[in-house]
Amino acid sequence: MLKSVAVPMIDDFAMFEFGVICEVFGLDRSYAGLTPFDFRVCSANPGEPIGNATGVRMIAPYGLDAMEDADLIAVPAATIRDEYPEDLLDGLRRAHARGAILLSVCSGAFALGAAGLLDGRECTTHWRHADDLQRRFPQAQVNPDVLFIDDGTIITSAGTSAGIDACLHLVRRELGSAVANTIARNMVVPPQRDGGQRQYIERPVSDCEDDTFSELLDHLTDTLDESHTVSGLAARAHMSTRSFSRRFVAETGVPPMQWLTTQRVLHARLLLETTDLPVDEVARRSGFGSATLLRHHFDAEVGVPPTRYRAAFAQR
């Protein structure tokens, strides 16, 4: 169970990426029915100012020993450097050895690499730094084209808003869809983007600039239980199938049926958590039609069958 979060800070930290971690894990949302995380911002010299390029100074109240029993170590972005503090790297290694979850946002992956934790592991960072990450840590399997990568106890994410996606994904994985959705709703951000979506696309992933696609996505979200085809959606958008498919990827980062399947799995997760509907009915309401098809897609995306997911996350 994810209860405690430590955030190790070093000089030249990035404000936004640090803020993302604070926003997801650091705020008390007991007003929304959520249990607050034990949140610890730490540094090698607690009580002493840590600076960044904007001139902001921050004081971390905890020392790096706050990492020793935290369930999650969240490493924000910072200016990439040739050497990282050895006490930070040792703390990351010990956390990994005892089974803690490590999450990096943007260039925070370089600290994980310096600790030797990315060797033989698929990982990502901001596309602009991907070549450098691969060059510095040749044993890592760097994928520059995705928003985040969940490799079990280590999650790495790309830049800026991809950090939000990775953090919410982890909350969803560990605490369930209802908790992740509540945090996302209070942050006023989409509750889920697939980690496999491309980092760089022609338009924003969730906030379409094209009104046609905004209306279409709203329509799909409201009619997940209905049958949809690419040709039918293209006709609704008054486009040829080929043009529609190309434009859909440009707007969302993924093909139409992949987007639809992800949304259906998300809806199924929520129904499994918050209702006692039979799995057959969950499948019908989610648009999969049969429990067999639901199990196939659910297991592929979530990693466990629907019944096991319900046993772990159902609200009682």
Phi, psi and chi 1 to 4 in degrees:
 res  aa     phi    psi   chi1   chi2   chi3   chi4
   1 MET       -  133.4 -178.0   66.9   73.3      -
   2 LEU   -84.5  108.6  179.6   58.0      -      -
   3 LYS  -123.0  -34.2  -65.5 -178.1  178.4  179.5
   4 SER  -123.0  142.2   54.2      -      -      -
   5 VAL  -133.6  127.0 -178.5      -      -      -
   6 ALA  -113.5  137.5      -      -      -      -
   7 VAL  -122.6   99.2 -173.3      -      -      -
   8 PRO   -77.2  129.5   27.0  -32.1      -      -
   9 MET  -113.2  143.4  -58.0  -63.6  -66.5      -
  10 ILE  -132.9  167.9   56.4  177.9      -      -
  11 ASP   -58.4  154.7  -77.4  -34.1      -      -
  12 ASP    63.6   36.1  -63.9  -35.5      -      -
  13 PHE   -72.3  157.1   65.0   92.5      -      -
  14 ALA   -94.8  125.6      -      -      -      -
  15 MET   -61.4  -47.3  -75.5  -70.0  -65.6      -
  16 PHE   -64.4  -47.6 -176.6   90.7      -      -
  17 GLU   -64.8  -37.7  -75.4   77.2   -0.1      -
  18 PHE   -64.0  -41.6  170.6   60.7      -      -
  19 GLY   -63.8  -35.0      -      -      -      -
  20 VAL   -59.6  -47.5  163.8      -      -      -
  21 ILE   -62.7  -42.7  -64.4  170.2      -      -
  22 CYS   -63.0  -41.1  -67.5      -      -      -
  23 GLU   -65.2  -41.5 -178.4   73.4   21.8      -
  24 VAL   -78.3  -44.6  175.6      -      -      -
  25 PHE  -107.6  -18.9  -60.6  107.2      -      -
  26 GLY   -96.0  -14.9      -      -      -      -
  27 LEU   -88.5  143.6  -63.1 -171.7      -      -
  28 ASP   -82.0  108.5 -177.1  -13.3      -      -
  29 ARG  -111.3   35.2  -68.2 -166.5  171.7   91.2
  30 SER   -63.3  -24.2   53.0      -      -      -
  31 TYR   -62.2  -23.3   62.9   84.8      -      -
  32 ALA  -100.7   10.7      -      -      -      -
  33 GLY    87.3   10.8      -      -      -      -
  34 LEU   -99.8  145.2  -58.0 -175.7      -      -
  35 THR   -80.6  125.1  -58.7      -      -      -
  36 PRO   -62.4  148.4  -18.6   30.9      -      -
  37 PHE   -78.5  149.7  -66.1   99.6      -      -
  38 ASP   -76.8  100.3  174.8    4.7      -      -
  39 PHE  -108.8  125.0 -171.2   72.5      -      -
  40 ARG  -130.8  113.1  -43.9  161.5 -172.5  171.0
  41 VAL   -90.2  124.5  178.9      -      -      -
  42 CYS  -133.2  160.6   54.6      -      -      -
  43 SER  -153.1  170.8   70.1      -      -      -
  44 ALA   -66.2  -28.7      -      -      -      -
  45 ASN  -128.2   79.1  -60.9  -62.2      -      -
  46 PRO   -60.3  140.7   22.5  -33.4      -      -
  47 GLY    91.7  -12.5      -      -      -      -
  48 GLU  -102.4  142.8  -63.9 -176.2   10.6      -
  49 PRO   -63.4  141.0  -21.0   32.9      -      -
  50 ILE  -114.2  128.3  -55.7  168.6      -      -
  51 GLY  -106.8  166.1      -      -      -      -
  52 ASN  -140.1  179.5   76.1   -5.5      -      -
  53 ALA   -65.3  -20.8      -      -      -      -
  54 THR   -83.5   -4.9   65.9      -      -      -
  55 GLY    92.7   -1.4      -      -      -      -
  56 VAL   -71.7  141.2  170.0      -      -      -
  57 ARG  -119.4  134.8  -64.5  -68.9 -178.8  -91.3
  58 MET  -128.5  145.6 -176.8 -168.3   71.0      -
  59 ILE  -115.4  121.3  -65.9  177.1      -      -
  60 ALA   -87.7  129.6      -      -      -      -
  61 PRO   -80.2  -13.4   26.9  -32.3      -      -
  62 TYR  -116.0  152.4  -65.8   91.8      -      -
  63 GLY   -84.9  173.1      -      -      -      -
  64 LEU   -65.3  -14.1  -67.3  178.9      -      -
  65 ASP   -66.8  -12.2   56.5  -12.1      -      -
  66 ALA   -67.8  -14.8      -      -      -      -
  67 MET   -78.3  -17.5  -61.4  165.5   55.5      -
  68 GLU   -64.0  -30.7  -64.9  -58.9  -37.6      -
  69 ASP  -125.4   16.0   62.5  -13.5      -      -
  70 ALA   -76.3  144.0      -      -      -      -
  71 ASP   -72.3  -32.7  -58.9  -40.3      -      -
  72 LEU  -131.3  132.7  167.1   65.3      -      -
  73 ILE  -109.1  113.2  -46.2  -61.3      -      -
  74 ALA  -106.1  116.0      -      -      -      -
  75 VAL  -102.9  109.6 -175.1      -      -      -
  76 PRO   -77.0  170.6   27.6  -32.2      -      -
  77 ALA   -69.2  152.6      -      -      -      -
  78 ALA  -155.4  164.8      -      -      -      -
  79 THR   -56.2  131.0  -62.0      -      -      -
  80 ILE   -69.2  135.3  -61.0  168.1      -      -
  81 ARG  -134.4  164.2   59.7 -152.7   71.8 -158.8
  82 ASP   -71.4  -35.6  -68.1  -27.8      -      -
  83 GLU  -132.3  139.7  -64.4 -176.0   -0.8      -
  84 TYR  -108.7  151.4  -74.2   80.3      -      -
  85 PRO   -53.9  129.6  -24.0   33.2      -      -
  86 GLU   -65.1  -32.4 -165.6   57.5   37.9      -
  87 ASP   -67.8  -31.1   48.1   -0.6      -      -
  88 LEU   -67.0  -47.0  168.3   63.4      -      -
  89 LEU   -63.0  -40.7  -58.1 -176.5      -      -
  90 ASP   -62.7  -39.7  -75.2  -18.6      -      -
  91 GLY   -64.5  -39.0      -      -      -      -
  92 LEU   -65.7  -41.1  -66.4  173.4      -      -
  93 ARG   -63.6  -43.8  -64.2 -177.3 -169.7  110.0
  94 ARG   -65.1  -40.5  -73.4 -165.6  -61.2  -86.9
  95 ALA   -61.7  -43.5      -      -      -      -
  96 HIS   -64.9  -40.3  178.3   62.6      -      -
  97 ALA   -64.0  -32.9      -      -      -      -
  98 ARG   -89.7    1.3   64.5  177.9  171.3   80.4
  99 GLY    94.7   10.9      -      -      -      -
 100 ALA   -67.5  157.4      -      -      -      -
 101 ILE   -86.3  135.0  -57.8  168.5      -      -
 102 LEU  -116.0  130.9  -83.7   66.6      -      -
 103 LEU  -129.7  131.5  179.3  148.3      -      -
 104 SER  -118.5  145.8   67.2      -      -      -
 105 VAL  -113.6  123.8 -179.2      -      -      -
 106 CYS    56.4 -123.5 -167.4      -      -      -
 107 SER   -72.9   -2.2   60.1      -      -      -
 108 GLY   -58.6  -21.1      -      -      -      -
 109 ALA   -61.1  -27.1      -      -      -      -
 110 PHE   -66.5  -32.4  -75.8   79.4      -      -
 111 ALA   -67.0  -41.2      -      -      -      -
 112 LEU   -63.5  -40.2  -60.4 -177.7      -      -
 113 GLY   -63.9  -42.0      -      -      -      -
 114 ALA   -64.4  -26.9      -      -      -      -
 115 ALA   -82.4   -1.9      -      -      -      -
 116 GLY    79.9   17.8      -      -      -      -
 117 LEU   -93.3   -5.3  -58.4  178.4      -      -
 118 LEU  -101.1   -4.5  -61.5 -176.4      -      -
 119 ASP   -60.7  126.3  -69.6   -6.0      -      -
 120 GLY    71.9   11.9      -      -      -      -
 121 ARG  -119.3  138.9 -171.8 -178.6  -61.6  -87.7
 122 GLU   -74.0  135.6 -170.8  177.2    7.6      -
 123 CYS  -154.0  172.2   57.5      -      -      -
 124 THR  -147.6  169.9 -166.6      -      -      -
 125 THR  -157.8 -174.7 -173.6      -      -      -
 126 HIS   -56.7  137.4 -168.5  -69.2      -      -
 127 TRP   -55.6  -28.4   57.2  -93.8      -      -
 128 ARG   -70.0  -24.1 -170.2  161.5   55.4   89.1
 129 HIS  -103.8   -0.3  -56.0  -48.0      -      -
 130 ALA   -62.5  -43.7      -      -      -      -
 131 ASP   -62.5  -40.2  -72.2  -15.6      -      -
 132 ASP   -65.2  -41.1 -169.5   16.8      -      -
 133 LEU   -62.3  -42.2 -175.3   67.8      -      -
 134 GLN   -66.5  -38.7 -172.9   68.0   81.7      -
 135 ARG   -66.5  -42.2 -177.0  169.9   56.3 -106.6
 136 ARG   -72.3  -34.0  -69.3  178.3 -177.2 -129.6
 137 PHE  -127.8   76.1  -49.3  110.6      -      -
 138 PRO   -62.7  -19.1   19.1  -30.3      -      -
 139 GLN   -82.4  -11.1  -61.0  -55.3  -50.3      -
 140 ALA   -77.8  153.0      -      -      -      -
 141 GLN  -106.7   86.1  -58.9  170.0   18.5      -
 142 VAL   -82.7  125.5 -179.7      -      -      -
 143 ASN  -112.7  109.5 -175.1  -19.3      -      -
 144 PRO   -85.2    0.1   33.9  -36.4      -      -
 145 ASP  -106.9    8.3  -62.3  -37.5      -      -
 146 VAL  -122.1  164.0  -65.2      -      -      -
 147 LEU   -78.0  -42.6  -63.0  177.9      -      -
 148 PHE  -158.2  162.1   62.3   85.6      -      -
 149 ILE  -130.6  124.6  -69.6  175.9      -      -
 150 ASP   -98.5  108.7  179.6  -14.3      -      -
 151 ASP  -114.3   44.5 -162.6   34.5      -      -
 152 GLY    85.5 -105.6      -      -      -      -
 153 THR   -86.4   -3.7   56.8      -      -      -
 154 ILE  -126.3  124.0  -67.0 -176.1      -      -
 155 ILE  -120.9  125.4  -61.8  174.6      -      -
 156 THR  -118.3  146.3   51.6      -      -      -
 157 SER  -134.2  161.5   70.2      -      -      -
 158 ALA   -79.3 -162.7      -      -      -      -
 159 GLY   -81.3  160.1      -      -      -      -
 160 THR    50.3 -116.0  -39.7      -      -      -
 161 SER   -66.9  -18.6   63.5      -      -      -
 162 ALA   -62.7  -26.6      -      -      -      -
 163 GLY   -64.0  -36.8      -      -      -      -
 164 ILE   -61.8  -45.6  -60.9  175.3      -      -
 165 ASP   -59.2  -43.9  -60.0  -47.7      -      -
 166 ALA   -66.5  -42.3      -      -      -      -
 167 CYS   -64.4  -45.0  -70.4      -      -      -
 168 LEU   -67.1  -35.4  -70.3  176.4      -      -
 169 HIS   -60.4  -43.5  164.5   78.5      -      -
 170 LEU   -65.5  -42.6  176.5   59.4      -      -
 171 VAL   -59.6  -44.2  171.2      -      -      -
 172 ARG   -62.8  -43.0 -174.0 -179.8  -59.7  -85.2
 173 ARG   -63.6  -41.5 -169.3 -171.5   83.2  179.0
 174 GLU   -91.7  -32.1  -63.9  -63.9  -46.6      -
 175 LEU  -120.9   -7.8  -58.6  176.4      -      -
 176 GLY   102.1  165.3      -      -      -      -
 177 SER   -66.2  -38.7  -63.7      -      -      -
 178 ALA   -61.8  -42.5      -      -      -      -
 179 VAL   -66.3  -46.2  175.1      -      -      -
 180 ALA   -61.6  -41.7      -      -      -      -
 181 ASN   -65.0  -37.7  -71.0   -8.9      -      -
 182 THR   -64.3  -44.5  -62.2      -      -      -
 183 ILE   -63.3  -45.7  -66.2  174.8      -      -
 184 ALA   -61.5  -42.0      -      -      -      -
 185 ARG   -62.7  -39.8 -175.2  164.8   57.2 -110.5
 186 ASN   -73.5  -23.2  -79.3  -89.9      -      -
 187 MET   -86.1  -11.6  -69.2  175.4   63.4      -
 188 VAL    58.4   52.1 -163.3      -      -      -
 189 VAL  -133.1  159.1  -62.0      -      -      -
 190 PRO   -59.9  139.4  -20.2   31.4      -      -
 191 PRO   -71.8  -19.3   24.7  -33.0      -      -
 192 GLN  -158.5  128.0  175.3   82.6    9.2      -
 193 ARG  -123.4  137.6  -69.6 -162.5  -63.3  177.8
 194 ASP   -63.4  131.2  178.7   20.3      -      -
 195 GLY   -60.5  -23.8      -      -      -      -
 196 GLY   -80.2   -4.1      -      -      -      -
 197 GLN   -64.8  153.7  -68.6 -177.6 -166.6      -
 198 ARG   -70.6  145.8  -68.7 -178.2  -63.7  165.8
 199 GLN   -67.0  -44.3  -74.2 -170.0   34.7      -
 200 TYR  -111.6  111.0 -178.2   78.1      -      -
 201 ILE  -128.8  170.5   59.2  176.8      -      -
 202 GLU   -71.7  -27.7  -64.1  176.3   25.1      -
 203 ARG  -140.3  164.7  -67.4 -172.1  173.3   90.5
 204 PRO   -55.7  146.8  -24.5   33.2      -      -
 205 VAL   -68.8  -46.5  170.9      -      -      -
 206 SER  -107.8  -17.6  -62.5      -      -      -
 207 ASP  -114.3   84.3 -174.8   15.6      -      -
 208 CYS   -64.9  137.6  -65.4      -      -      -
 209 GLU   -77.3  -27.6  -68.2 -179.1   -3.8      -
 210 ASP   -85.7  117.4 -169.8  -42.5      -      -
 211 ASP   -59.7  -32.5  -71.1  -19.1      -      -
 212 THR   -59.2  -43.8  -61.3      -      -      -
 213 PHE   -76.7  -34.1  -81.9   86.9      -      -
 214 SER   -59.5  -46.2  -67.1      -      -      -
 215 GLU   -65.5  -37.9  -65.4  171.6    3.6      -
 216 LEU   -65.9  -44.2 -179.5   66.1      -      -
 217 LEU   -64.4  -38.7  -63.6 -173.4      -      -
 218 ASP   -61.7  -42.9  -72.0  -18.4      -      -
 219 HIS   -61.7  -44.8  167.9   71.5      -      -
 220 LEU   -63.9  -41.9  -73.4  173.6      -      -
 221 THR   -61.6  -35.9  -58.4      -      -      -
 222 ASP   -80.7  -14.1  -68.1  -21.9      -      -
 223 THR  -129.1   40.4   58.1      -      -      -
 224 LEU   -60.7  -27.4  -68.6  174.4      -      -
 225 ASP   -81.0   -3.2   58.9  -24.8      -      -
 226 GLU   -97.0  160.8  -62.5 -179.7    9.8      -
 227 SER   -79.6  133.7  177.8      -      -      -
 228 HIS  -132.4  143.6  -63.7  -72.0      -      -
 229 THR  -127.6  157.1   63.3      -      -      -
 230 VAL   -61.6  -41.0  175.0      -      -      -
 231 SER   -65.2  -38.7   58.8      -      -      -
 232 GLY   -67.1  -39.8      -      -      -      -
 233 LEU   -67.8  -38.3  -64.4  175.1      -      -
 234 ALA   -62.2  -41.8      -      -      -      -
 235 ALA   -63.5  -39.2      -      -      -      -
 236 ARG   -63.3  -33.6 -174.9 -178.7 -178.6   89.4
 237 ALA   -88.9    1.9      -      -      -      -
 238 HIS    58.9   47.5  -53.9  -67.6      -      -
 239 MET  -134.9  161.4  -61.8  179.7 -173.3      -
 240 SER   -71.0  157.8   69.5      -      -      -
 241 THR   -59.5  -42.0  -59.4      -      -      -
 242 ARG   -65.6  -46.0  178.3  175.7  -64.5 -178.3
 243 SER   -64.5  -40.6  -65.7      -      -      -
 244 PHE   -62.3  -47.6  171.7   78.6      -      -
 245 SER   -59.4  -42.9  -63.0      -      -      -
 246 ARG   -64.5  -44.3 -176.1  173.7   61.8 -109.6
 247 ARG   -68.0  -35.5  -70.6  -78.0  -59.5  -78.3
 248 PHE   -62.7  -44.7 -164.7   98.1      -      -
 249 VAL   -63.7  -39.1  171.3      -      -      -
 250 ALA   -62.5  -35.0      -      -      -      -
 251 GLU   -83.1  -36.6  -70.7  -73.5  -12.5      -
 252 THR  -114.2  -19.0   69.2      -      -      -
 253 GLY    92.0   -8.2      -      -      -      -
 254 VAL  -139.4  159.1  -67.0      -      -      -
 255 PRO   -65.3  159.5  -20.8   32.6      -      -
 256 PRO   -56.6  -48.4  -24.3   32.9      -      -
 257 MET   -69.7  -30.9  -69.6  -61.1  103.2      -
 258 GLN   -67.2  -42.1 -177.6  179.1  -24.1      -
 259 TRP   -61.4  -44.7 -173.7   92.9      -      -
 260 LEU   -65.5  -42.1 -172.8   58.6      -      -
 261 THR   -62.2  -42.7  -62.7      -      -      -
 262 THR   -60.9  -44.7  -64.0      -      -      -
 263 GLN   -64.5  -36.5  -59.2  -51.7  -51.3      -
 264 ARG   -67.3  -40.5  -75.8  172.0  166.1  163.5
 265 VAL   -63.6  -41.7  168.8      -      -      -
 266 LEU   -59.7  -43.1  -72.6  172.3      -      -
 267 HIS   -66.3  -39.4 -171.2   55.2      -      -
 268 ALA   -62.6  -40.1      -      -      -      -
 269 ARG   -59.6  -45.1  -68.6  173.7   75.6  158.1
 270 LEU   -65.0  -41.7 -168.2   58.9      -      -
 271 LEU   -64.4  -38.8  -68.7  175.9      -      -
 272 LEU   -66.1  -33.2  -69.9  167.1      -      -
 273 GLU   -77.0  -39.0  -69.3  178.1   28.2      -
 274 THR  -109.6   -3.1   58.9      -      -      -
 275 THR  -133.1  166.9   75.3      -      -      -
 276 ASP  -108.6   24.7   57.7    0.2      -      -
 277 LEU   -59.3  142.0  -67.9  170.3      -      -
 278 PRO   -59.2  154.4  -20.7   31.8      -      -
 279 VAL   -60.2  -35.3  173.1      -      -      -
 280 ASP   -59.9  -40.9  -77.6  -22.7      -      -
 281 GLU   -72.9  -36.6 -178.3   62.6   13.0      -
 282 VAL   -59.5  -43.2  170.0      -      -      -
 283 ALA   -61.0  -44.5      -      -      -      -
 284 ARG   -64.1  -46.2 -171.3 -168.3   68.2   78.0
 285 ARG   -70.1  -21.9  -65.2 -167.2 -175.3 -169.9
 286 SER   -90.1   -8.2  -57.2      -      -      -
 287 GLY    94.3    7.8      -      -      -      -
 288 PHE   -87.5  -20.1  -71.7  112.2      -      -
 289 GLY    85.6  -40.4      -      -      -      -
 290 SER  -141.7  154.6   70.0      -      -      -
 291 ALA   -62.9  -32.8      -      -      -      -
 292 THR   -63.5  -46.8  -59.9      -      -      -
 293 LEU   -66.5  -38.9 -164.1   57.3      -      -
 294 LEU   -59.9  -47.3  168.1   62.6      -      -
 295 ARG   -59.3  -40.9  -78.9 -167.9  -68.1  -90.1
 296 HIS   -59.5  -53.4  170.1   75.5      -      -
 297 HIS   -73.1  -36.3  -70.9  -70.0      -      -
 298 PHE   -65.1  -46.0 -160.9   92.5      -      -
 299 ASP   -63.9  -38.2 -153.0  -10.9      -      -
 300 ALA   -66.5  -38.0      -      -      -      -
 301 GLU   -91.2  -37.7  -67.8 -138.9    9.0      -
 302 VAL   -97.4  -30.8 -177.3      -      -      -
 303 GLY    98.4   -4.8      -      -      -      -
 304 VAL  -138.6  156.9  -64.5      -      -      -
 305 PRO   -69.0  159.3  -16.4   29.7      -      -
 306 PRO   -56.1  -40.0  -26.1   34.4      -      -
 307 THR   -65.7  -39.4   50.0      -      -      -
 308 ARG   -69.3  -36.9  -77.5 -179.1   54.7 -168.0
 309 TYR   -63.4  -44.5 -176.6   84.6      -      -
 310 ARG   -61.1  -42.2  169.9  172.4  -89.4  168.4
 311 ALA   -60.0  -33.8      -      -      -      -
 312 ALA   -83.7  -34.4      -      -      -      -
 313 PHE  -119.4   -2.5  -68.4  111.3      -      -
 314 ALA   -61.3  135.1      -      -      -      -
 315 GLN   -78.5  128.8  -63.6  178.0   -2.9      -
 316 ARG  -118.3      -  -64.2  177.3  172.6   84.4
